[in-house]
C-alpha cells in the first residue's frame, strides 16, 4: 500500500491517503514529543530530539535524522514549520529548519552552521538572532 503524506501534524492528527482506494484514515496521536512519518507501508514514530533538520525542496520537505535516515514529506517547509511549532527548531534560512540542540559550531565568516558532525548548512539570519533563538 503506497502512502502519500497529506498533512504532517506532529502532536494531534495526521491524515494518510492511500492511492489504491482513496480511503482516508485519521489517526489520533497525543504524543507531544513525537513526530509521525508515514513512509511506504510503515509509520515511523520519531522523537523531536532525533531530528537534525528539515530541508525544503519546493513542495517537498526532507527530514534528516541523527541516525542517518532521511525521509521525504509531501508538504512545504512553511506548512511543516507551522505544524511543528516547537521552540527547539530554528528557521536559519528559506530552505532549512534546524534542531538547535544539534548545532555544534557557527562559522561567522562563511555563514555556515555545523549540524552534528557531518552537515554544513548555510544560514541567512543574523548571528545575534541565531544565538538568541538557540538559548531560548
NORNOR-V487699 format. One record per pair of residues at least 24 apart in sequence whose ideal C-beta (glycine too) atoms are under 8 Angstrom apart, sorted by the first residue. I is the first residue (numbers start at 1). J is the second residue. Records with the same first field share a line. If there is no record, write none. Layout:
I = J / J
//
This chain:
1 = 41
2 = 40
3 = 38 / 39 / 40 / 41
4 = 74
5 = 37 / 38 / 73 / 74 / 75
6 = 74
7 = 75 / 79 / 83
8 = 35 / 36 / 37 / 73 / 75 / 79 / 80 / 83
9 = 36 / 83
10 = 34 / 35 / 36 / 48 / 83 / 84 / 86
14 = 38
16 = 43
35 = 84
37 = 63 / 71 / 73
39 = 71
44 = 71
48 = 84 / 86 / 88 / 89 / 99
49 = 88 / 99 / 101
51 = 89 / 99
52 = 98 / 99 / 102 / 115 / 116 / 119
53 = 96 / 97 / 98 / 99 / 102 / 115 / 119 / 121
54 = 80 / 81 / 89 / 96 / 97 / 98
55 = 95 / 96
56 = 94 / 95 / 96
64 = 119
66 = 102 / 116
87 = 136
90 = 130 / 133 / 134
91 = 125
92 = 121 / 122 / 123 / 124 / 125 / 130
93 = 121 / 122 / 123 / 124 / 125
94 = 124
96 = 121 / 122 / 123
100 = 133 / 134
103 = 134
106 = 130 / 131
//
